[in-house]
Amino acid sequence: MKIVYALIVLLLFVVGFASLFYGLYLFAPPLAYVIGGVLILVVAYILNEAYDNTEGR
């Protein structure tokens, strides 16, 4: 049941993210690319910090 919950949360996140950037793209395409790039960098940083790399120690 945990996997279904995780998939639903992921799907909602992706749909929300896509609709946000589609709306930004319709409003101002360059602004959407700038904000999108910054958000992708933030998500990558958060995932990097959250990754547990102490398993092998």
C-alpha positions in Angstrom: 0.0 0.0 0.0 3.0 2.3 0.6 4.0 2.0 -3.0 0.6 3.1 -4.3 0.7 6.1 -1.9 4.1 7.0 -3.2 3.1 6.7 -6.8 0.0 8.9 -6.2 2.1 11.6 -4.5 4.6 11.5 -7.3 1.9 11.7 -9.9 0.3 14.7 -8.1 3.7 16.4 -7.9 4.5 15.9 -11.5 1.1 17.1 -12.7 1.2 20.1 -10.4 4.8 21.0 -11.5 3.9 20.6 -15.2 0.8 22.7 -14.9 2.7 25.4 -13.0 5.4 25.7 -15.7 2.9 25.5 -18.5 1.0 28.4 -17.0 4.3 30.3 -16.6 5.3 29.5 -20.2 2.0 30.9 -21.5 2.5 34.0 -19.4 6.2 34.7 -20.1 8.4 32.0 -21.7 11.8 33.3 -20.5 10.6 33.7 -17.0 9.4 30.1 -17.0 12.8 28.8 -18.0 14.6 30.9 -15.4 12.2 29.8 -12.5 12.2 26.2 -13.8 16.0 26.1 -13.9 16.2 27.4 -10.3 13.6 25.0 -9.1 15.3 22.0 -10.7 18.6 23.0 -9.1 16.9 23.3 -5.7 15.3 19.9 -6.1 18.7 18.4 -7.1 20.3 19.9 -4.1 17.6 18.7 -1.7 17.8 15.1 -3.2 21.6 15.2 -2.8 21.4 16.3 0.8 18.6 13.7 1.6 20.5 10.8 0.0 21.9 8.4 2.7 25.4 7.7 1.6 26.5 6.2 4.9 25.3 2.7 4.1 28.7 1.4 3.2 30.5 2.7 6.3 
